Amino acid sequence: MAVRGPPGTHDIALGCGVLDALALPGRTALPAFDKAADERRPAAMWRAIVGPVDVVVFEGWCVGALPQPEVDLVRPVNRLEAEHDPDAVWRTYANRQLAGPYQALFGRLDRLALLEAPGFEVVRAWRTEQEHKLRARTGRGMSDAEVARFIAHYERLTRWILAEMPGRADMVFQLDAQRRPRAVRLPPGDPP
């Protein structure tokens, strides 16, 4: 994979191992990522925690995502897919990763909470804002054009998650464009 972040680019064994270790007595090192360097920090820089822990918040762009139906992968959702994945090789690979190894990781979740953006365009604006702050703080980071290309890799899954996940997440926090909660809801049929 030429870009980090989409399904198929994570160390699933490490993630499963860390989540499992946090449930046990003893010291667990917590992997850390340096966004400015776009690399995982060296293990010597990871913080450690003594377990067992009662609550772990496991956060990420595609956490809890399910694979899309294969028929939905046929048509590109944006220019990046049309030009660089016309035969759906990349998106099919990412989808199969979601169907396989990622479900072992997501199967360790007790609860799934969705921070529901108002739409993909807002997600793009949020990620651009994040890079502006990173560049101001560190002097490194993506340009707006690089962010737009990076985000294009996530468009398909983001739109799928926004359409599919609210109906099965344990909690859904509907956010406005300023990231303020508009509503919190439970799926139909769940007790309050």
C-alpha contacts under 8 A as a table, 3 or more apart, distances in Angstrom:
res1	aa1	res2	aa2	distance
1	M	4	R	7.13
1	M	8	G	7.60
1	M	9	T	6.70
3	V	6	P	7.64
3	V	9	T	7.95
3	V	150	F	7.62
4	R	9	T	5.76
4	R	10	H	7.97
5	G	9	T	5.81
5	G	10	H	7.00
6	P	9	T	6.00
6	P	10	H	7.95
6	P	62	C	7.66
6	P	94	A	6.93
6	P	153	H	7.14
6	P	154	Y	6.75
7	P	10	H	6.82
7	P	62	C	7.66
7	P	94	A	4.99
7	P	95	N	7.33
7	P	97	Q	5.98
7	P	98	L	6.17
7	P	102	Y	7.69
8	G	93	Y	7.45
8	G	94	A	5.59
8	G	97	Q	5.56
8	G	98	L	7.79
11	D	14	L	5.39
11	D	15	G	6.40
12	I	15	G	5.01
12	I	16	C	6.11
12	I	101	P	6.82
12	I	102	Y	6.78
12	I	105	L	6.59
13	A	16	C	5.19
13	A	17	G	6.00
14	L	17	G	5.03
14	L	18	V	6.09
15	G	18	V	5.25
15	G	19	L	6.23
15	G	105	L	6.87
16	C	19	L	5.25
16	C	20	D	6.06
16	C	104	A	7.61
16	C	105	L	5.51
16	C	108	R	7.75
17	G	20	D	5.14
17	G	21	A	6.00
18	V	21	A	5.04
18	V	22	L	6.17
18	V	28	T	6.97
18	V	29	A	7.61
18	V	30	L	7.16
19	L	22	L	5.28
19	L	23	A	6.92
19	L	108	R	7.56
20	D	23	A	5.57
20	D	24	L	7.20
21	A	24	L	5.31
21	A	25	P	7.90
21	A	26	G	7.99
21	A	28	T	6.32
21	A	51	G	7.79
21	A	52	P	7.88
22	L	25	P	7.60
22	L	28	T	6.40
22	L	50	V	7.88
22	L	51	G	5.50
22	L	52	P	5.46
22	L	53	V	5.86
23	A	51	G	6.47
23	A	52	P	4.69
23	A	53	V	5.95
23	A	54	D	7.68
24	L	51	G	5.73
24	L	52	P	4.59
24	L	53	V	7.76
25	P	50	V	6.92
25	P	51	G	4.63
25	P	52	P	4.67
26	G	50	V	5.25
26	G	51	G	5.21
26	G	52	P	6.94
27	R	48	A	6.36
27	R	49	I	5.59
27	R	50	V	4.37
27	R	51	G	6.23
28	T	48	A	5.35
28	T	49	I	5.42
28	T	50	V	6.26
28	T	51	G	7.19
29	A	43	A	7.96
29	A	46	W	5.99
29	A	47	R	5.80
29	A	48	A	4.18
29	A	49	I	6.56
30	L	46	W	5.56
30	L	47	R	5.54
30	L	48	A	5.65
30	L	49	I	7.46
31	P	40	R	7.52
31	P	41	R	7.41
31	P	43	A	6.97
31	P	46	W	5.58
31	P	47	R	7.60
32	A	40	R	6.00
32	A	41	R	5.57
32	A	45	M	7.94
32	A	46	W	5.98
33	F	38	D	7.44
33	F	39	E	6.00
33	F	40	R	4.25
33	F	41	R	5.36
34	D	37	A	5.46
34	D	38	D	5.75
34	D	39	E	5.55
34	D	40	R	5.86
34	D	41	R	5.91
35	K	38	D	4.60
35	K	39	E	6.75
35	K	141	G	7.75
36	A	134	L	6.80
36	A	135	R	7.88
36	A	138	T	6.96
36	A	140	R	5.58
36	A	141	G	5.48
37	A	140	R	7.57
37	A	141	G	7.88
41	R	45	M	6.39
41	R	46	W	7.18
42	P	45	M	5.56
42	P	46	W	7.11
43	A	46	W	5.25
50	V	53	V	7.53
53	V	56	V	7.19
58	F	63	V	7.84
59	E	63	V	6.59
60	G	63	V	5.25
62	C	65	A	5.35
62	C	157	L	7.42
62	C	158	T	7.73
62	C	161	I	7.79
63	V	106	F	6.97
64	G	103	Q	7.95
64	G	106	F	5.54
64	G	112	L	6.88
65	A	98	L	7.08
65	A	161	I	6.40
65	A	165	M	7.32
66	L	98	L	6.17
66	L	99	A	6.68
66	L	103	Q	7.98
66	L	161	I	7.99
67	P	95	N	5.15
67	P	96	R	7.04
67	P	98	L	5.34
67	P	99	A	5.40
68	Q	72	D	6.48
68	Q	73	L	7.38
68	Q	95	N	6.62
68	Q	160	W	7.31
69	P	72	D	5.54
69	P	73	L	7.30
70	E	73	L	5.38
70	E	74	V	7.37
70	E	92	T	7.65
71	V	74	V	5.82
72	D	75	R	6.86
73	L	76	P	7.14
73	L	88	A	6.68
73	L	91	R	6.80
73	L	92	T	6.80
74	V	87	D	7.94
74	V	88	A	6.48
76	P	79	R	7.49
76	P	81	E	5.18
76	P	82	A	5.30
76	P	85	D	7.92
76	P	86	P	7.27
76	P	88	A	7.78
77	V	81	E	6.61
77	V	82	A	7.62
77	V	155	E	7.41
77	V	156	R	6.23
78	N	81	E	5.59
78	N	82	A	6.33
78	N	152	A	7.08
78	N	155	E	7.76
79	R	82	A	4.93
79	R	83	E	5.96
80	L	83	E	5.39
80	L	84	H	5.67
80	L	85	D	7.31
80	L	149	R	7.52
80	L	152	A	6.46
80	L	153	H	7.49
81	E	84	H	5.33
81	E	85	D	4.70
81	E	86	P	6.28
81	E	88	A	7.71
82	A	85	D	5.82
82	A	86	P	4.99
83	E	86	P	6.04
85	D	88	A	5.22
85	D	89	V	6.27
85	D	90	W	6.18
85	D	91	R	7.52
86	P	89	V	7.87
88	A	91	R	5.37
88	A	92	T	5.77
89	V	92	T	5.27
89	V	93	Y	6.15
90	W	93	Y	5.13
90	W	94	A	6.29
91	R	94	A	5.12
91	R	95	N	6.05
92	T	95	N	5.01
92	T	96	R	6.12
93	Y	96	R	5.14
93	Y	97	Q	6.23
94	A	97	Q	5.07
94	A	98	L	6.35
95	N	98	L	5.06
95	N	99	A	6.31
96	R	99	A	4.88
96	R	100	G	6.09
97	Q	100	G	5.13
97	Q	101	P	5.75
97	Q	102	Y	6.22
98	L	101	P	6.57
98	L	102	Y	5.00
98	L	103	Q	6.47
99	A	102	Y	6.66
99	A	103	Q	6.24
100	G	103	Q	5.70
100	G	104	A	7.26
101	P	104	A	5.49
101	P	105	L	6.98
102	Y	105	L	5.08
102	Y	106	F	6.08
103	Q	106	F	4.90
103	Q	107	G	5.62
104	A	107	G	5.13
104	A	108	R	7.05
105	L	108	R	5.72
105	L	109	L	7.77
106	F	109	L	5.51
109	L	112	L	6.81
111	R	169	A	7.73
111	R	170	D	5.95
112	L	169	A	5.18
112	L	170	D	5.22
112	L	171	M	6.59
113	A	169	A	5.76
113	A	170	D	5.79
113	A	171	M	4.63
113	A	172	V	5.73
113	A	173	F	7.49
114	L	165	M	7.43
114	L	166	P	7.00
114	L	169	A	6.41
114	L	171	M	6.30
114	L	172	V	4.78
114	L	173	F	6.07
115	L	172	V	6.18
115	L	173	F	4.92
115	L	174	Q	6.28
115	L	175	L	6.77
116	E	162	L	6.65
116	E	166	P	7.85
116	E	172	V	6.61
116	E	173	F	5.78
116	E	174	Q	4.76
116	E	175	L	5.75
117	A	120	F	7.33
117	A	122	V	6.85
117	A	123	V	6.64
117	A	162	L	7.62
117	A	174	Q	6.52
117	A	175	L	5.37
117	A	176	D	6.76
117	A	177	A	7.31
117	A	179	R	7.72
118	P	122	V	6.58
118	P	174	Q	7.38
118	P	175	L	6.40
118	P	176	D	6.02
118	P	177	A	6.60
119	G	122	V	5.58
119	G	123	V	6.69
119	G	159	R	7.63
119	G	162	L	7.57
120	F	123	V	5.01
120	F	124	R	6.39
120	F	155	E	6.94
120	F	158	T	6.68
120	F	159	R	6.45
121	E	124	R	5.14
121	E	125	A	6.47
122	V	125	A	5.01
122	V	126	W	6.16
122	V	177	A	6.21
123	V	126	W	5.05
123	V	127	R	6.21
124	R	127	R	5.24
124	R	128	T	6.22
124	R	147	V	7.95
124	R	148	A	7.15
124	R	151	I	6.44
125	A	128	T	5.11
125	A	129	E	6.17
126	W	129	E	5.09
126	W	130	Q	6.19
127	R	130	Q	4.97
127	R	131	E	6.34
127	R	147	V	7.21
127	R	151	I	7.88
128	T	131	E	5.17
128	T	132	H	6.31
128	T	144	D	6.29
128	T	147	V	6.14
128	T	148	A	7.91
129	E	132	H	5.08
129	E	133	K	6.39
130	Q	133	K	5.24
130	Q	134	L	6.22
131	E	134	L	4.87
131	E	135	R	6.03
131	E	141	G	5.97
131	E	142	M	6.19
131	E	143	S	7.64
131	E	147	V	7.72
132	H	135	R	5.20
132	H	136	A	6.17
132	H	141	G	7.77
133	K	136	A	5.06
133	K	137	R	6.12
134	L	137	R	5.13
134	L	138	T	5.88
134	L	139	G	7.30
134	L	140	R	6.83
134	L	141	G	6.21
135	R	138	T	5.28
135	R	139	G	4.49
135	R	140	R	4.81
135	R	141	G	5.17
135	R	142	M	7.70
136	A	139	G	5.73
136	A	140	R	7.95
138	T	141	G	7.88
142	M	145	A	7.78
142	M	146	E	5.42
142	M	147	V	5.89
143	S	146	E	5.08
143	S	147	V	6.19
144	D	147	V	5.02
144	D	148	A	6.22
145	A	148	A	5.08
145	A	149	R	6.39
146	E	149	R	5.16
146	E	150	F	6.03
147	V	150	F	4.93
147	V	151	I	5.93
148	A	151	I	5.21
148	A	152	A	6.25
149	R	152	A	5.13
149	R	153	H	7.07
150	F	153	H	5.67
150	F	154	Y	7.48
151	I	154	Y	5.25
151	I	155	E	6.36
152	A	155	E	5.10
152	A	156	R	7.92
153	H	156	R	7.35
154	Y	157	L	5.46
154	Y	158	T	5.83
155	E	158	T	5.12
155	E	159	R	6.08
156	R	159	R	5.44
156	R	160	W	6.18
157	L	160	W	4.90
157	L	161	I	5.89
158	T	161	I	5.12
158	T	162	L	6.11
159	R	162	L	5.16
159	R	163	A	6.22
160	W	163	A	5.14
160	W	164	E	5.84
160	W	165	M	7.88
161	I	164	E	5.16
161	I	165	M	5.14
161	I	166	P	7.82
162	L	165	M	6.09
162	L	166	P	6.77
163	A	166	P	6.96
164	E	167	G	6.34
164	E	168	R	7.68
165	M	168	R	5.50
165	M	169	A	5.80
166	P	169	A	5.44
166	P	172	V	6.21
166	P	187	P	7.28
167	G	187	P	5.68
167	G	188	P	7.72
168	R	187	P	6.24
169	A	172	V	6.41
169	A	186	L	7.60
169	A	187	P	6.77
170	D	186	L	6.00
170	D	187	P	6.55
171	M	184	V	7.01
171	M	185	R	5.97
171	M	186	L	5.10
171	M	187	P	7.23
172	V	184	V	5.60
172	V	185	R	5.34
172	V	186	L	6.41
173	F	181	P	6.12
173	F	182	R	7.49
173	F	183	A	5.99
173	F	184	V	4.62
173	F	185	R	6.76
174	Q	181	P	5.61
174	Q	182	R	5.47
174	Q	183	A	5.22
174	Q	184	V	6.21
175	L	178	Q	7.56
175	L	179	R	5.11
175	L	180	R	5.25
175	L	181	P	4.43
175	L	182	R	5.45
175	L	183	A	7.35
176	D	179	R	5.21
176	D	180	R	5.40
176	D	181	P	6.38
176	D	182	R	6.19
177	A	180	R	7.39
181	P	184	V	7.23
186	L	190	D	6.29
186	L	191	P	7.97
186	L	192	P	7.29
187	P	190	D	5.89
